[in-house]
Amino acid sequence: MATLRRGHCSSPVKRAYTRKSKYRRKNYIRAVPTNKVIRYDMGEKTKQFSYKVELQVKEPIQIRHNALESCRQIINRNLIRHIGQDYYLKLNVYPHQVIRENKMLTGAGADRMQTGMQRAFGTPTGVAARLRKKQTVFSVKVEKDNVNHAKAALKKATPRMPGTFSINIVEIKK
């Protein structure tokens, strides 16, 4: 049964090491897993709004692509339910960092099936977005009446991602 590891296993930002060579046989990563994020822009893209509500990360972190997609769906669903189509939601980060896992087997006969830490580069299991401190993950543009609905929608998405977040409200000057 294929399972995902917990989010905090890949959340701390470490030095990136992915061996992609121009010669295919020297690559360590043969193929990058597909990104699960479907859309990055939702709602009214051309309308001018007066307020922008941002979800910012408080410390450097990595967020997996499936967590970003889950949060996007929750925010979008809540905004449609409470506001309708009068908003613009944007996912501001792109997951590009390949996450690898060296599977360890346990139980009887496991010593004959794996190499342990010898040649332990790992196989790609997913991709993640690398975030700096105070980087914006999601931003929602709305009118003044709907600022509280946008703030509540962003707040509902934070338990689905590792790390701590802050919500900032910015007035857009015309």
DAKA-V396776 format. One record per residue. N is the residue number from 0. RES is the residue in one letter. D_CENTER is the distance of its C-alpha to the mean C-alpha in Angstrom with 2 decimals. Layout:
# DAKA-V396776
N & RES & D_CENTER
N & RES & D_CENTER
This chain:
# DAKA-V396776
0 & M & 23.83
1 & A & 20.37
2 & T & 17.99
3 & L & 14.54
4 & R & 14.83
5 & R & 13.82
6 & G & 10.50
7 & H & 12.67
8 & C & 14.06
9 & S & 11.44
10 & S & 10.22
11 & P & 13.22
12 & V & 13.33
13 & K & 16.26
14 & R & 18.13
15 & A & 16.68
16 & Y & 19.25
17 & T & 19.02
18 & R & 22.46
19 & K & 22.53
20 & S & 26.18
21 & K & 28.09
22 & Y & 30.18
23 & R & 28.42
24 & R & 30.27
25 & K & 29.16
26 & N & 25.41
27 & Y & 23.83
28 & I & 20.76
29 & R & 22.43
30 & A & 19.65
31 & V & 15.90
32 & P & 14.29
33 & T & 13.38
34 & N & 10.05
35 & K & 9.65
36 & V & 8.39
37 & I & 11.94
38 & R & 12.46
39 & Y & 11.39
40 & D & 14.67
41 & M & 16.46
42 & G & 19.83
43 & E & 22.67
44 & K & 21.80
45 & T & 25.32
46 & K & 26.47
47 & Q & 26.96
48 & F & 25.60
49 & S & 26.89
50 & Y & 23.97
51 & K & 20.34
52 & V & 18.17
53 & E & 15.15
54 & L & 12.47
55 & Q & 12.50
56 & V & 11.44
57 & K & 14.75
58 & E & 14.41
59 & P & 12.84
60 & I & 9.92
61 & Q & 7.36
62 & I & 4.07
63 & R & 4.47
64 & H & 4.39
65 & N & 6.63
66 & A & 5.29
67 & L & 3.58
68 & E & 6.98
69 & S & 8.84
70 & C & 8.39
71 & R & 9.36
72 & Q & 12.25
73 & I & 13.41
74 & I & 13.61
75 & N & 15.27
76 & R & 17.63
77 & N & 18.71
78 & L & 19.38
79 & I & 21.43
80 & R & 23.29
81 & H & 24.34
82 & I & 24.53
83 & G & 25.01
84 & Q & 24.03
85 & D & 24.72
86 & Y & 21.29
87 & Y & 18.78
88 & L & 15.02
89 & K & 12.78
90 & L & 9.09
91 & N & 9.88
92 & V & 7.37
93 & Y & 7.52
94 & P & 6.27
95 & H & 9.84
96 & Q & 10.54
97 & V & 12.29
98 & I & 12.34
99 & R & 15.94
100 & E & 17.95
101 & N & 21.71
102 & K & 22.91
103 & M & 25.79
104 & L & 28.42
105 & T & 30.74
106 & G & 34.02
107 & A & 37.30
108 & G & 37.36
109 & A & 33.89
110 & D & 35.59
111 & R & 36.76
112 & M & 33.40
113 & Q & 31.19
114 & T & 31.72
115 & G & 30.11
116 & M & 28.84
117 & Q & 30.87
118 & R & 28.75
119 & A & 25.58
120 & F & 22.99
121 & G & 21.12
122 & T & 19.80
123 & P & 16.36
124 & T & 14.36
125 & G & 10.91
126 & V & 8.62
127 & A & 5.95
128 & A & 5.37
129 & R & 8.34
130 & L & 9.12
131 & R & 12.79
132 & K & 14.70
133 & K & 14.99
134 & Q & 12.40
135 & T & 11.56
136 & V & 8.12
137 & F & 10.05
138 & S & 13.77
139 & V & 16.44
140 & K & 19.95
141 & V & 22.75
142 & E & 26.46
143 & K & 27.96
144 & D & 28.77
145 & N & 25.20
146 & V & 23.53
147 & N & 23.75
148 & H & 22.24
149 & A & 19.15
150 & K & 18.94
151 & A & 19.35
152 & A & 16.67
153 & L & 14.03
154 & K & 15.60
155 & K & 15.31
156 & A & 11.49
157 & T & 11.33
158 & P & 12.71
159 & R & 9.93
160 & M & 7.61
161 & P & 9.45
162 & G & 11.42
163 & T & 13.52
164 & F & 13.14
165 & S & 15.90
166 & I & 16.77
167 & N & 18.99
168 & I & 21.40
169 & V & 22.78
170 & E & 25.85
171 & I & 25.88
172 & K & 29.29
173 & K & 31.04
